[in-house]
Amino acid sequence: MPLRTTAAQAVAPRTTKPMSNERKAFWHSPYTNADAQVVKTKKNLPTLDAAKEFIGASILNKKEADLQKLGVTRYRFDDHDCMSRFQRSGFTDSDVKQAKKSFPFLKGSSDNDVKGYLGLKLRNVELGYKGGMEMLAEAGITESKYDSHEQLDAFKGSGMGARHVAAAKEKYEFLADSSDKEIKEYLGLKVLNAKDGYGFAKDMLKDIGATKGWGR
């Protein structure tokens, strides 16, 4: 009687493709996925893995100068690494504007330069250096999307004006003694809440005649 083959026995064992020397070189190097993404784009390579192979080959063949020409270096905080970190953060374009206003050394910088700077501050935190983030927080710049300057930007972008500020001040007793700036911040917060889908915020804005500027 022939031996039976079970379903489990019929499944071929999984094999793991051995890592190439080039991938090993990349893996053990200080280059990052952000570096690989730059190489992939600039060399028009088909995949991120192909870009890692390219970097690894450059290391093994002592041709890292070719990488430097692409803007990719062993420095762990290259511009594109910092930009990548910014893009994965909670910082917004409003934070970028606030940073330009708050720090003289950033005035005149491009938006991308400021984004890279904010990304660098986050990279520093990952290494244990928190002073930069504390400095940003003192200027009201945090990863929260509800910072004061973001509320003001939301108010300005909503189409509301002085009449809405006056209407809110008259209608809501808790705003009676608030300054115009404080009311604009509060209404901007309601705009952000409305964009997040909160009905109470939409209703409140409608109550003061603000029906535009907060829909998705």
C-alpha positions in Angstrom: 0.0 0.0 0.0 1.5 3.3 -1.0 2.4 5.8 1.7 0.1 8.7 1.9 1.4 12.3 1.6 -0.2 14.8 3.9 -1.1 18.3 2.8 1.6 19.7 5.1 4.2 17.4 3.5 3.1 18.4 0.1 3.9 22.1 0.7 7.5 23.0 -0.4 9.6 24.4 2.4 10.1 28.1 2.4 13.4 29.4 1.2 14.9 32.7 2.2 16.8 34.4 -0.6 20.3 35.1 0.7 21.2 38.7 1.1 23.7 39.9 -1.5 27.0 41.4 -0.6 25.7 44.8 -1.8 22.6 44.6 0.4 24.8 43.6 3.3 27.0 46.6 2.7 24.0 48.9 2.7 22.5 47.2 5.7 25.6 47.8 7.8 26.2 51.3 6.6 24.8 54.6 8.0 22.8 55.2 4.8 19.1 55.3 5.2 15.9 54.5 3.3 15.6 58.2 2.6 19.1 58.0 0.9 17.9 55.0 -1.1 14.8 56.9 -2.2 16.9 59.8 -3.5 19.2 57.3 -5.4 16.1 55.5 -6.8 14.7 58.8 -8.2 17.9 60.3 -9.5 19.2 57.1 -11.1 15.7 56.0 -12.3 15.9 52.6 -10.6 12.9 50.3 -10.6 12.7 49.6 -6.9 14.0 50.8 -3.5 15.9 47.5 -3.2 17.7 48.2 -6.4 18.7 51.6 -5.0 20.0 49.9 -1.9 22.0 47.5 -4.1 23.4 50.5 -5.9 24.5 52.1 -2.7 26.0 48.9 -1.5 28.0 48.4 -4.7 29.3 52.0 -4.4 30.5 51.2 -0.9 32.2 47.9 -1.9 33.8 49.5 -5.0 34.9 52.6 -3.1 32.9 54.8 -5.3 30.9 56.7 -2.7 32.0 59.9 -4.4 29.4 59.0 -7.0 26.8 59.0 -4.3 27.9 62.4 -3.0 27.3 63.8 -6.5 23.6 62.7 -6.0 23.5 64.5 -2.7 23.8 61.3 -0.6 26.4 61.1 2.0 27.2 59.1 5.1 26.1 62.0 7.2 22.9 60.7 8.9 21.2 64.1 8.8 21.4 64.9 5.1 18.9 67.5 3.8 16.7 64.8 2.4 16.8 62.8 5.6 15.6 65.9 7.5 13.0 66.6 4.9 11.7 63.0 5.1 11.5 63.3 8.9 9.5 66.6 8.5 7.1 64.9 6.1 6.5 62.1 8.6 5.9 64.6 11.4 2.9 66.5 12.7 4.4 69.8 11.6 2.4 71.9 9.1 3.0 74.7 6.7 1.7 77.0 9.4 4.6 75.9 11.6 7.0 76.7 8.8 5.6 80.3 8.6 5.7 80.6 12.4 9.4 79.5 12.5 10.3 82.1 9.9 8.6 84.8 12.0 10.1 83.6 15.3 13.8 83.0 14.5 15.9 85.7 12.8 18.3 83.1 11.4 15.5 81.5 9.4 14.2 84.8 7.9 14.7 84.7 4.1 15.0 80.9 4.1 13.0 78.9 1.6 10.1 76.8 2.9 12.1 73.6 2.2 15.0 74.9 4.2 12.8 75.6 7.2 11.1 72.2 6.8 14.6 70.6 6.8 15.5 72.6 10.0 12.3 71.3 11.8 13.0 67.8 10.6 16.6 68.1 12.0 15.2 69.1 15.4 13.1 65.9 15.4 16.2 63.9 14.4 18.0 65.4 17.3 15.3 64.3 19.7 15.8 60.8 18.5 19.4 61.0 19.7 18.3 62.4 23.0 18.8 66.1 22.4 15.6 67.8 23.3 16.7 71.4 23.6 15.8 72.2 20.0 12.2 71.1 20.5 11.9 73.0 23.7 13.1 76.2 21.8 10.4 75.6 19.2 7.7 75.0 21.8 8.6 78.4 23.4 7.7 80.0 20.0 4.4 78.0 19.9 5.7 75.5 17.3 4.8 71.9 18.1 3.5 68.9 16.2 0.0 69.7 17.4 -2.2 71.1 14.6 -4.0 73.2 17.2 -1.2 75.7 17.9 -2.2 79.3 18.2 -0.7 80.3 14.9 -2.5 77.4 13.2 -5.8 78.5 14.7 -5.2 82.0 13.3 -4.3 80.7 9.9 -7.5 78.6 9.9 -9.5 81.7 10.8 -7.9 83.7 8.0 -8.5 80.9 5.5 -12.1 80.5 6.4 -13.3 83.8 5.0 -14.5 85.0 8.4 -13.9 88.6 9.4 -14.6 91.3 12.0 -18.4 90.8 11.8 -18.0 87.1 12.8 -15.7 88.1 15.7 -18.3 90.6 16.9 -21.1 88.1 16.5 -19.2 85.4 18.5 -18.4 88.0 21.2 -22.1 89.0 21.5 -23.6 85.5 21.3 -21.2 83.6 23.6 -20.8 85.0 27.1 -17.6 83.2 27.8 -16.0 85.3 24.9 -17.3 88.6 26.2 -14.1 89.7 27.8 -11.8 88.2 25.2 -9.6 90.2 22.8 -10.3 90.0 19.1 -7.1 87.9 18.6 -8.3 85.4 21.2 -11.7 85.2 19.5 -10.1 84.7 16.1 -8.0 81.9 17.6 -11.1 80.3 19.1 -13.0 80.5 15.9 -10.0 79.1 14.0 -10.0 76.2 16.4 -13.7 75.6 15.6 -12.8 75.6 11.9 -10.2 72.9 12.5 -12.7 71.0 14.6 -15.3 71.3 11.8 -12.8 70.0 9.2 -12.2 67.0 11.5 -16.0 66.3 11.2 -17.2 67.5 14.6 -20.9 68.6 14.2 -20.9 70.8 17.3 -18.2 73.0 15.7 -20.1 73.3 12.4 -23.3 74.2 14.2 -21.5 76.9 16.2 -19.9 78.4 13.2 -23.3 78.4 11.4 -24.8 80.2 14.4 -22.5 83.2 13.8 -23.1 83.2 10.0 -19.9 81.4 9.1 -21.0 78.8 6.5 -17.9 78.5 4.3 -14.2 77.8 4.7 -14.4 74.7 6.8 -15.9 72.0 4.5 -13.7 69.3 3.2 
